[in-house]
Amino acid sequence: MVQRFGPSKRRTRKPVENEWLRFMSDGEKEAIRQKEWLEAALADTGLSVRVVNCLEEAGILTVGDLSGQAPEILLKITNFGEQTLRQCQRLLLSLKLPHKL
């Protein structure tokens, strides 16, 4: 007999939508979402500590800084290779942000 602890399906709480968000268009909501992500620190994105340290040492501190960089520039950073570049590309694609990578 297998014992299971807790509910079989975890319920997630839907974030409370501010009252004023109801009056915004989807385009305006998307613009706010992108702005918030572009201003977010790289450490808050889920990238590995090694990748974040490489980027921060090169002066790239936010997601917006990363999205504005060309691949050639990033590959010149010490300990930053093709695999790390692909991780950064996947991050920006998953966040649906405009970028040069």
N, CA, C and O atoms as CSV, one atom per row, in Angstrom:
chain,resi,resn,atom,element,x,y,z
A,1,MET,N,N,0.841,-1.184,0.000
A,1,MET,CA,C,0.000,0.000,0.000
A,1,MET,C,C,0.883,1.244,0.000
A,1,MET,O,O,1.801,1.376,0.810
A,2,VAL,N,N,0.588,2.139,-0.914
A,2,VAL,CA,C,1.357,3.371,-1.046
A,2,VAL,C,C,0.656,4.476,-0.268
A,2,VAL,O,O,-0.534,4.732,-0.455
A,3,GLN,N,N,1.407,5.115,0.596
A,3,GLN,CA,C,0.827,6.234,1.342
A,3,GLN,C,C,1.164,7.524,0.626
A,3,GLN,O,O,2.302,7.755,0.218
A,4,ARG,N,N,0.183,8.331,0.487
A,4,ARG,CA,C,0.380,9.645,-0.128
A,4,ARG,C,C,0.045,10.703,0.889
A,4,ARG,O,O,-0.938,10.617,1.625
A,5,PHE,N,N,0.883,11.686,0.904
A,5,PHE,CA,C,0.672,12.772,1.844
A,5,PHE,C,C,0.252,14.014,1.082
A,5,PHE,O,O,0.788,14.309,0.014
A,6,GLY,N,N,-0.688,14.723,1.623
A,6,GLY,CA,C,-1.150,15.953,0.994
A,6,GLY,C,C,-2.134,15.675,-0.123
A,6,GLY,O,O,-2.413,14.522,-0.450
A,7,PRO,N,N,-2.652,16.733,-0.700
A,7,PRO,CA,C,-3.631,16.569,-1.776
A,7,PRO,C,C,-2.983,15.981,-3.030
A,7,PRO,O,O,-1.798,16.185,-3.291
A,8,SER,N,N,-3.784,15.250,-3.795
A,8,SER,CA,C,-3.249,14.644,-5.010
A,8,SER,C,C,-2.959,15.701,-6.065
A,8,SER,O,O,-2.038,15.547,-6.867
A,9,LYS,N,N,-3.722,16.746,-6.065
A,9,LYS,CA,C,-3.464,17.864,-6.979
A,9,LYS,C,C,-3.246,19.109,-6.141
A,9,LYS,O,O,-4.064,19.459,-5.290
A,10,ARG,N,N,-2.146,19.757,-6.394
A,10,ARG,CA,C,-1.872,20.993,-5.664
A,10,ARG,C,C,-2.658,22.133,-6.287
A,10,ARG,O,O,-2.677,22.306,-7.506
A,11,ARG,N,N,-3.286,22.882,-5.453
A,11,ARG,CA,C,-4.020,24.048,-5.929
A,11,ARG,C,C,-3.119,25.258,-5.839
A,11,ARG,O,O,-2.447,25.471,-4.830
A,12,THR,N,N,-3.107,26.037,-6.881
A,12,THR,CA,C,-2.339,27.277,-6.844
A,12,THR,C,C,-3.308,28.432,-6.714
A,12,THR,O,O,-4.408,28.427,-7.267
A,13,ARG,N,N,-2.870,29.397,-5.983
A,13,ARG,CA,C,-3.711,30.552,-5.751
A,13,ARG,C,C,-3.549,31.513,-6.907
A,13,ARG,O,O,-2.428,31.870,-7.268
A,14,LYS,N,N,-4.650,31.934,-7.487
A,14,LYS,CA,C,-4.609,32.897,-8.580
A,14,LYS,C,C,-4.243,34.263,-8.002
A,14,LYS,O,O,-4.837,34.705,-7.019
A,15,PRO,N,N,-3.261,34.930,-8.616
A,15,PRO,CA,C,-2.876,36.237,-8.079
A,15,PRO,C,C,-4.046,37.212,-8.147
A,15,PRO,O,O,-4.832,37.210,-9.096
A,16,VAL,N,N,-4.135,38.029,-7.131
A,16,VAL,CA,C,-5.206,39.008,-7.066
A,16,VAL,C,C,-4.943,40.080,-8.110
A,16,VAL,O,O,-3.871,40.684,-8.137
A,17,GLU,N,N,-5.920,40.308,-8.962
A,17,GLU,CA,C,-5.769,41.333,-9.993
A,17,GLU,C,C,-6.221,42.668,-9.411
A,17,GLU,O,O,-7.309,42.792,-8.849
A,18,ASN,N,N,-5.363,43.644,-9.563
A,18,ASN,CA,C,-5.728,44.971,-9.072
A,18,ASN,C,C,-6.958,45.473,-9.819
A,18,ASN,O,O,-7.165,45.150,-10.989
A,19,GLU,N,N,-7.752,46.249,-9.141
A,19,GLU,CA,C,-8.997,46.766,-9.711
A,19,GLU,C,C,-8.751,47.549,-10.998
A,19,GLU,O,O,-9.525,47.430,-11.948
A,20,TRP,N,N,-7.707,48.331,-11.042
A,20,TRP,CA,C,-7.451,49.174,-12.208
A,20,TRP,C,C,-7.018,48.366,-13.419
A,20,TRP,O,O,-7.131,48.854,-14.543
A,21,LEU,N,N,-6.521,47.133,-13.227
A,21,LEU,CA,C,-6.106,46.309,-14.360
A,21,LEU,C,C,-7.301,45.903,-15.236
A,21,LEU,O,O,-7.130,45.600,-16.417
A,22,ARG,N,N,-8.489,45.896,-14.667
A,22,ARG,CA,C,-9.675,45.513,-15.440
A,22,ARG,C,C,-9.946,46.491,-16.575
A,22,ARG,O,O,-10.559,46.125,-17.578
A,23,PHE,N,N,-9.500,47.714,-16.426
A,23,PHE,CA,C,-9.790,48.750,-17.407
A,23,PHE,C,C,-8.689,48.909,-18.453
A,23,PHE,O,O,-8.771,49.780,-19.319
A,24,MET,N,N,-7.655,48.065,-18.369
A,24,MET,CA,C,-6.545,48.154,-19.319
A,24,MET,C,C,-6.734,47.152,-20.446
A,24,MET,O,O,-7.308,46.080,-20.254
A,25,SER,N,N,-6.247,47.514,-21.614
A,25,SER,CA,C,-6.301,46.589,-22.745
A,25,SER,C,C,-5.217,45.529,-22.562
A,25,SER,O,O,-4.306,45.696,-21.751
A,26,ASP,N,N,-5.321,44.444,-23.320
A,26,ASP,CA,C,-4.319,43.387,-23.246
A,26,ASP,C,C,-2.946,43.906,-23.669
A,26,ASP,O,O,-1.926,43.485,-23.123
A,27,GLY,N,N,-2.919,44.813,-24.633
A,27,GLY,CA,C,-1.649,45.396,-25.074
A,27,GLY,C,C,-0.980,46.196,-23.970
A,27,GLY,O,O,0.238,46.138,-23.802
A,28,GLU,N,N,-1.780,46.943,-23.219
A,28,GLU,CA,C,-1.225,47.727,-22.111
A,28,GLU,C,C,-0.717,46.808,-21.002
A,28,GLU,O,O,0.329,47.073,-20.410
A,29,LYS,N,N,-1.442,45.738,-20.721
A,29,LYS,CA,C,-1.000,44.773,-19.706
A,29,LYS,C,C,0.306,44.114,-20.130
A,29,LYS,O,O,1.201,43.917,-19.308
A,30,GLU,N,N,0.417,43.770,-21.419
A,30,GLU,CA,C,1.641,43.149,-21.937
A,30,GLU,C,C,2.814,44.117,-21.851
A,30,GLU,O,O,3.929,43.702,-21.533
A,31,ALA,N,N,2.588,45.391,-22.126
A,31,ALA,CA,C,3.648,46.393,-22.029
A,31,ALA,C,C,4.150,46.509,-20.592
A,31,ALA,O,O,5.353,46.631,-20.363
A,32,ILE,N,N,3.241,46.471,-19.630
A,32,ILE,CA,C,3.627,46.532,-18.211
A,32,ILE,C,C,4.413,45.290,-17.837
A,32,ILE,O,O,5.420,45.388,-17.136
A,33,ARG,N,N,3.967,44.107,-18.297
A,33,ARG,CA,C,4.657,42.855,-17.994
A,33,ARG,C,C,6.085,42.889,-18.536
A,33,ARG,O,O,7.029,42.518,-17.838
A,34,GLN,N,N,6.237,43.337,-19.782
A,34,GLN,CA,C,7.566,43.397,-20.380
A,34,GLN,C,C,8.457,44.394,-19.649
A,34,GLN,O,O,9.637,44.126,-19.422
A,35,LYS,N,N,7.895,45.540,-19.281
A,35,LYS,CA,C,8.674,46.556,-18.572
A,35,LYS,C,C,9.178,46.019,-17.234
A,35,LYS,O,O,10.329,46.247,-16.859
A,36,GLU,N,N,8.309,45.304,-16.517
A,36,GLU,CA,C,8.704,44.751,-15.223
A,36,GLU,C,C,9.816,43.727,-15.389
A,36,GLU,O,O,10.759,43.705,-14.599
A,37,TRP,N,N,9.716,42.871,-16.415
A,37,TRP,CA,C,10.765,41.873,-16.632
A,37,TRP,C,C,12.063,42.514,-17.096
A,37,TRP,O,O,13.138,42.078,-16.683
A,38,LEU,N,N,11.996,43.528,-17.933
A,38,LEU,CA,C,13.214,44.168,-18.410
A,38,LEU,C,C,13.975,44.866,-17.280
A,38,LEU,O,O,15.195,45.018,-17.345
A,39,GLU,N,N,13.249,45.285,-16.255
A,39,GLU,CA,C,13.882,45.942,-15.105
A,39,GLU,C,C,14.311,44.953,-14.028
A,39,GLU,O,O,14.972,45.345,-13.065
A,40,ALA,N,N,13.949,43.681,-14.169
A,40,ALA,CA,C,14.250,42.669,-13.153
A,40,ALA,C,C,15.734,42.323,-13.143
A,40,ALA,O,O,16.390,42.310,-14.184
A,41,ALA,N,N,16.248,42.045,-11.956
A,41,ALA,CA,C,17.647,41.634,-11.818
A,41,ALA,C,C,17.819,40.223,-12.375
A,41,ALA,O,O,16.910,39.397,-12.285
A,42,LEU,N,N,18.981,39.956,-12.945
A,42,LEU,CA,C,19.246,38.632,-13.505
A,42,LEU,C,C,19.176,37.540,-12.443
A,42,LEU,O,O,18.812,36.404,-12.746
A,43,ALA,N,N,19.518,37.874,-11.212
A,43,ALA,CA,C,19.479,36.891,-10.132
A,43,ALA,C,C,18.056,36.413,-9.854
A,43,ALA,O,O,17.871,35.344,-9.271
A,44,ASP,N,N,17.055,37.179,-10.257
A,44,ASP,CA,C,15.657,36.818,-10.008
A,44,ASP,C,C,15.038,36.013,-11.142
A,44,ASP,O,O,13.840,35.733,-11.109
A,45,THR,N,N,15.823,35.634,-12.142
A,45,THR,CA,C,15.272,34.990,-13.325
A,45,THR,C,C,15.363,33.477,-13.310
A,45,THR,O,O,14.706,32.818,-14.117
A,46,GLY,N,N,16.150,32.913,-12.424
A,46,GLY,CA,C,16.324,31.470,-12.412
A,46,GLY,C,C,17.566,31.011,-13.149
A,46,GLY,O,O,17.830,29.811,-13.223
A,47,LEU,N,N,18.341,31.949,-13.700
A,47,LEU,CA,C,19.619,31.577,-14.303
A,47,LEU,C,C,20.558,31.088,-13.212
A,47,LEU,O,O,20.428,31.482,-12.053
A,48,SER,N,N,21.499,30.233,-13.578
A,48,SER,CA,C,22.430,29.704,-12.579
A,48,SER,C,C,23.309,30.821,-12.028
A,48,SER,O,O,23.493,31.862,-12.659
A,49,VAL,N,N,23.841,30.580,-10.845
A,49,VAL,CA,C,24.682,31.566,-10.175
A,49,VAL,C,C,25.919,31.860,-11.019
A,49,VAL,O,O,26.358,33.008,-11.085
A,50,ARG,N,N,26.484,30.846,-11.663
A,50,ARG,CA,C,27.671,31.040,-12.496
A,50,ARG,C,C,27.381,31.992,-13.649
A,50,ARG,O,O,28.176,32.888,-13.933
A,51,VAL,N,N,26.247,31.800,-14.311
A,51,VAL,CA,C,25.878,32.654,-15.438
A,51,VAL,C,C,25.642,34.081,-14.955
A,51,VAL,O,O,26.116,35.037,-15.568
A,52,VAL,N,N,24.913,34.219,-13.863
A,52,VAL,CA,C,24.629,35.558,-13.320
A,52,VAL,C,C,25.932,36.260,-12.941
A,52,VAL,O,O,26.098,37.448,-13.214
A,53,ASN,N,N,26.856,35.532,-12.314
A,53,ASN,CA,C,28.132,36.140,-11.926
A,53,ASN,C,C,28.930,36.590,-13.146
A,53,ASN,O,O,29.516,37.673,-13.137
A,54,CYS,N,N,28.957,35.769,-14.196
A,54,CYS,CA,C,29.659,36.149,-15.433
A,54,CYS,C,C,29.084,37.439,-16.006
A,54,CYS,O,O,29.821,38.357,-16.368
A,55,LEU,N,N,27.769,37.492,-16.081
A,55,LEU,CA,C,27.111,38.657,-16.671
A,55,LEU,C,C,27.276,39.900,-15.803
A,55,LEU,O,O,27.523,40.989,-16.321
A,56,GLU,N,N,27.140,39.744,-14.485
A,56,GLU,CA,C,27.274,40.900,-13.600
A,56,GLU,C,C,28.691,41.455,-13.617
A,56,GLU,O,O,28.885,42.666,-13.515
A,57,GLU,N,N,29.682,40.577,-13.745
A,57,GLU,CA,C,31.061,41.040,-13.813
A,57,GLU,C,C,31.303,41.867,-15.077
A,57,GLU,O,O,32.165,42.746,-15.097
A,58,ALA,N,N,30.538,41.579,-16.126
A,58,ALA,CA,C,30.651,42.331,-17.380
A,58,ALA,C,C,29.755,43.572,-17.380
A,58,ALA,O,O,29.693,44.289,-18.378
A,59,GLY,N,N,29.059,43.829,-16.262
A,59,GLY,CA,C,28.222,45.022,-16.164
A,59,GLY,C,C,26.799,44.821,-16.661
A,59,GLY,O,O,26.060,45.792,-16.826
A,60,ILE,N,N,26.406,43.585,-16.901
A,60,ILE,CA,C,25.044,43.275,-17.349
A,60,ILE,C,C,24.265,42.831,-16.109
A,60,ILE,O,O,24.423,41.709,-15.629
A,61,LEU,N,N,23.421,43.733,-15.601
A,61,LEU,CA,C,22.779,43.493,-14.310
A,61,LEU,C,C,21.302,43.130,-14.399
A,61,LEU,O,O,20.783,42.440,-13.521
A,62,THR,N,N,20.620,43.584,-15.446
A,62,THR,CA,C,19.177,43.346,-15.549
A,62,THR,C,C,18.859,42.561,-16.817
A,62,THR,O,O,19.707,42.401,-17.694
A,63,VAL,N,N,17.631,42.079,-16.894
A,63,VAL,CA,C,17.167,41.373,-18.086
A,63,VAL,C,C,17.197,42.316,-19.283
A,63,VAL,O,O,17.498,41.887,-20.397
A,64,GLY,N,N,16.892,43.579,-19.072
A,64,GLY,CA,C,16.949,44.566,-20.142
A,64,GLY,C,C,18.365,44.742,-20.684
A,64,GLY,O,O,18.559,44.874,-21.893
A,65,ASP,N,N,19.350,44.745,-19.791
A,65,ASP,CA,C,20.744,44.823,-20.222
A,65,ASP,C,C,21.103,43.614,-21.087
A,65,ASP,O,O,21.772,43.753,-22.111
A,66,LEU,N,N,20.657,42.439,-20.673
A,66,LEU,CA,C,20.946,41.208,-21.410
A,66,LEU,C,C,20.278,41.212,-22.776
A,66,LEU,O,O,20.884,40.802,-23.766
A,67,SER,N,N,19.038,41.669,-22.834
A,67,SER,CA,C,18.307,41.630,-24.104
A,67,SER,C,C,18.892,42.583,-25.142
A,67,SER,O,O,18.669,42.402,-26.339
A,68,GLY,N,N,19.631,43.588,-24.701
A,68,GLY,CA,C,20.224,44.545,-25.621
A,68,GLY,C,C,21.594,44.155,-26.139
A,68,GLY,O,O,22.166,44.861,-26.969
A,69,GLN,N,N,22.133,43.030,-25.657
A,69,GLN,CA,C,23.478,42.617,-26.048
A,69,GLN,C,C,23.458,41.723,-27.285
A,69,GLN,O,O,22.545,40.916,-27.465
A,70,ALA,N,N,24.459,41.872,-28.122
A,70,ALA,CA,C,24.627,41.009,-29.296
A,70,ALA,C,C,25.384,39.747,-28.864
A,70,ALA,O,O,26.185,39.800,-27.931
A,71,PRO,N,N,25.142,38.631,-29.522
A,71,PRO,CA,C,25.823,37.384,-29.157
A,71,PRO,C,C,27.352,37.503,-29.200
A,71,PRO,O,O,28.042,36.913,-28.369
A,72,GLU,N,N,27.872,38.252,-30.152
A,72,GLU,CA,C,29.331,38.391,-30.273
A,72,GLU,C,C,29.932,39.039,-29.028
A,72,GLU,O,O,31.019,38.668,-28.585
A,73,ILE,N,N,29.223,39.995,-28.482
A,73,ILE,CA,C,29.691,40.690,-27.270
A,73,ILE,C,C,29.682,39.730,-26.089
A,73,ILE,O,O,30.642,39.669,-25.321
A,74,LEU,N,N,28.588,38.977,-25.946
A,74,LEU,CA,C,28.470,38.061,-24.811
A,74,LEU,C,C,29.518,36.957,-24.864
A,74,LEU,O,O,30.054,36.563,-23.829
A,75,LEU,N,N,29.812,36.457,-26.050
A,75,LEU,CA,C,30.773,35.364,-26.170
A,75,LEU,C,C,32.204,35.793,-25.836
A,75,LEU,O,O,33.070,34.942,-25.636
A,76,LYS,N,N,32.457,37.092,-25.773
A,76,LYS,CA,C,33.781,37.589,-25.388
A,76,LYS,C,C,33.963,37.632,-23.875
A,76,LYS,O,O,35.075,37.850,-23.394
A,77,ILE,N,N,32.890,37.430,-23.122
A,77,ILE,CA,C,32.957,37.450,-21.658
A,77,ILE,C,C,33.644,36.165,-21.182
A,77,ILE,O,O,33.384,35.085,-21.713
A,78,THR,N,N,34.506,36.285,-20.199
A,78,THR,CA,C,35.206,35.131,-19.637
A,78,THR,C,C,34.192,34.128,-19.078
A,78,THR,O,O,33.244,34.507,-18.391
A,79,ASN,N,N,34.403,32.859,-19.378
A,79,ASN,CA,C,33.551,31.739,-18.929
A,79,ASN,C,C,32.141,31.787,-19.505
A,79,ASN,O,O,31.227,31.183,-18.945
A,80,PHE,N,N,31.956,32.482,-20.593
A,80,PHE,CA,C,30.647,32.580,-21.239
A,80,PHE,C,C,30.777,31.951,-22.619
A,80,PHE,O,O,31.406,32.521,-23.510
A,81,GLY,N,N,30.175,30.763,-22.796
A,81,GLY,CA,C,30.299,30.045,-24.056
A,81,GLY,C,C,28.967,29.857,-24.747
A,81,GLY,O,O,27.968,30.490,-24.405
A,82,GLU,N,N,28.976,28.974,-25.726
A,82,GLU,CA,C,27.775,28.705,-26.533
A,82,GLU,C,C,26.619,28.180,-25.684
A,82,GLU,O,O,25.476,28.596,-25.870
A,83,GLN,N,N,26.907,27.276,-24.761
A,83,GLN,CA,C,25.848,26.707,-23.927
A,83,GLN,C,C,25.219,27.777,-23.033
A,83,GLN,O,O,24.002,27.805,-22.850
A,84,THR,N,N,26.041,28.638,-22.490
A,84,THR,CA,C,25.530,29.724,-21.649
A,84,THR,C,C,24.700,30.689,-22.485
A,84,THR,O,O,23.676,31.196,-22.029
A,85,LEU,N,N,25.147,30.940,-23.707
A,85,LEU,CA,C,24.396,31.801,-24.616
A,85,LEU,C,C,23.013,31.202,-24.900
A,85,LEU,O,O,22.011,31.917,-24.918
A,86,ARG,N,N,22.970,29.887,-25.120
A,86,ARG,CA,C,21.674,29.229,-25.362
A,86,ARG,C,C,20.762,29.329,-24.141
A,86,ARG,O,O,19.550,29.482,-24.290
A,87,GLN,N,N,21.331,29.244,-22.934
A,87,GLN,CA,C,20.520,29.403,-21.717
A,87,GLN,C,C,19.896,30.797,-21.675
A,87,GLN,O,O,18.722,30.946,-21.337
A,88,CYS,N,N,20.674,31.801,-22.014
A,88,CYS,CA,C,20.174,33.179,-22.018
A,88,CYS,C,C,19.108,33.358,-23.100
A,88,CYS,O,O,18.107,34.038,-22.873
A,89,GLN,N,N,19.313,32.754,-24.272
A,89,GLN,CA,C,18.320,32.827,-25.338
A,89,GLN,C,C,17.017,32.172,-24.908
A,89,GLN,O,O,15.938,32.714,-25.152
A,90,ARG,N,N,17.109,31.008,-24.270
A,90,ARG,CA,C,15.896,30.321,-23.796
A,90,ARG,C,C,15.157,31.161,-22.760
A,90,ARG,O,O,13.927,31.204,-22.752
A,91,LEU,N,N,15.910,31.827,-21.885
A,91,LEU,CA,C,15.289,32.687,-20.877
A,91,LEU,C,C,14.492,33.797,-21.546
A,91,LEU,O,O,13.327,34.012,-21.212
A,92,LEU,N,N,15.109,34.500,-22.484
A,92,LEU,CA,C,14.437,35.624,-23.138
A,92,LEU,C,C,13.258,35.157,-23.983
A,92,LEU,O,O,12.243,35.848,-24.064
A,93,LEU,N,N,13.384,33.988,-24.613
A,93,LEU,CA,C,12.260,33.452,-25.381
A,93,LEU,C,C,11.109,33.055,-24.467
A,93,LEU,O,O,9.948,33.301,-24.794
A,94,SER,N,N,11.418,32.443,-23.323
A,94,SER,CA,C,10.357,32.028,-22.408
A,94,SER,C,C,9.643,33.234,-21.799
A,94,SER,O,O,8.457,33.156,-21.477
A,95,LEU,N,N,10.359,34.345,-21.642
A,95,LEU,CA,C,9.744,35.569,-21.108
A,95,LEU,C,C,9.054,36.381,-22.205
A,95,LEU,O,O,8.385,37.373,-21.918
A,96,LYS,N,N,9.219,35.957,-23.469
A,96,LYS,CA,C,8.608,36.623,-24.616
A,96,LYS,C,C,9.000,38.099,-24.677
A,96,LYS,O,O,8.161,38.989,-24.807
A,97,LEU,N,N,10.316,38.318,-24.576
A,97,LEU,CA,C,10.837,39.677,-24.619
A,97,LEU,C,C,11.613,39.905,-25.910
A,97,LEU,O,O,12.241,38.980,-26.425
A,98,PRO,N,N,11.579,41.136,-26.442
A,98,PRO,CA,C,12.387,41.424,-27.627
A,98,PRO,C,C,13.867,41.401,-27.243
A,98,PRO,O,O,14.245,41.872,-26.171
A,99,HIS,N,N,14.703,40.847,-28.133
A,99,HIS,CA,C,16.121,40.758,-27.835
A,99,HIS,C,C,16.944,40.648,-29.109
A,99,HIS,O,O,16.404,40.442,-30.196
A,100,LYS,N,N,18.263,40.789,-28.960
A,100,LYS,CA,C,19.181,40.712,-30.094
A,100,LYS,C,C,19.835,39.340,-30.204
A,100,LYS,O,O,20.586,39.087,-31.146
A,101,LEU,N,N,19.560,38.455,-29.254
A,101,LEU,CA,C,20.173,37.132,-29.277
A,101,LEU,C,C,19.442,36.294,-30.300
A,101,LEU,O,O,19.783,35.128,-30.500
